[in-house]
Amino acid sequence: MAFSCDGRYVLAGSADATMRLWDVQTGEGIREFEGHTKSVTSVAFSPDSRYALSGSNDNTVRLWDVQTGEELRRLEGHTNKVTSVAFSPDGHYALSGGFDGSLILWNLP
């Protein structure tokens, strides 16, 4: 799980291959992000909370637009489950770690 920079929202990965956005104050579900084919194991907000990353047991990392739920990029390179994702402080890079023992630094648009 991950909190937005203002603490208003939380992202949660799920075994049903989705990521969900929740309003912290109301507990209300806002959006579901679909695209992965296996469990979502890690999530992160960008520093400005406009974007989200998700890592999955399907060996991919996905970049999402938080407002629309649109998948912006599918990042492929891991040969096994993705176990962690993070944004750089400036939001220009993402880092992912996998069960294959690798770390991949991604240059984001």
N, C-alpha and C positions, 0 to 999 in steps of 0.2 A: 504494500500500500504506500501511497505518497500523498502528502498535503500540498495544495497550491501555495504559492508564495504568500498570499494574504490569509491563509488558513480557512477560507470559506468552503473549499471543496476538497474531496478526497477521491483518489483513483484506487481501484482495487482490481487485481487480476483474479481470474476464476478458472476452476477446473473445466468449465464448460466452453473454454476457448474464447471467452469474451473478456473485455475490460469494461468496468462500469464507473461512471462519474456520479458522485453523491454530493448533496448539499449537507454540510456538516451541521448547520443550525437546525434544519427541519428534518434531517434524516431521509429526505426524499431522493429517489433515484432520478437523475436528470437525463443521462444518455448511456447507451450501450454501444461499445465499439466492437464490430464484428469483422473478422478477416482471418484470424489465426485458425489453424486446424487442430491444434492441441492446446493443453492447459497454458494459460498466461501466468508466468512465474515471477515476473518483475515488471514494475512500472515506474515512471518518473515524469514529473512536470518540468518543462523548460523554465528558466529563471523568470520569465515574464508570464508564465502559466498559459500561454497561447497554444503551446504544443505539448504533446505527450509522447513518450516512448513506451513500448511494450516489448518484452522478451518472452519467448515461448518455448515449450517443448517441441515445437515444430521446426526448431533450429533457426528461426528468423527473429529479426528486430523490426518493428514497424513504427513509423513516425505518423502521428495523427494531428489533425486540426481539432483542438478541444471544443471550439464553438460549434462546428458542423458535424463532427464525428467522422469526417472524411479521412481515409487513409491516404497520406501524401507520398510515402515511400515505403518500399519493402526492402530491407537491408539483409542480404544473404551472404554468408561467408563462414558461418559456424558449421561444424560437422556433427554437432551434438546439441543437446538442449542448451538454451540460453538461460543463465541463472541470475544475471544482474545487468541493469542498464542505468546510465547516468548521463546527464547533460554537463558540458563544461559551463563555468560561470558566465561566459558570454553567450551561450546558447548556439555557438557555431559548430560545435562538435558533440558527438555522442560517443560513449565508451560502453562496450558490452563485453561481458565475460561469459564463457561457456563451459559446460561440463566436459568439453574436449580439451580444457586446459588453456584455451587461448583468450587473449584480450584483443579486441578489434576497435581501433579508433576510426570513427566515421566522420567525414567532412559533410556537414549538412548545408543545404542551400541558404 
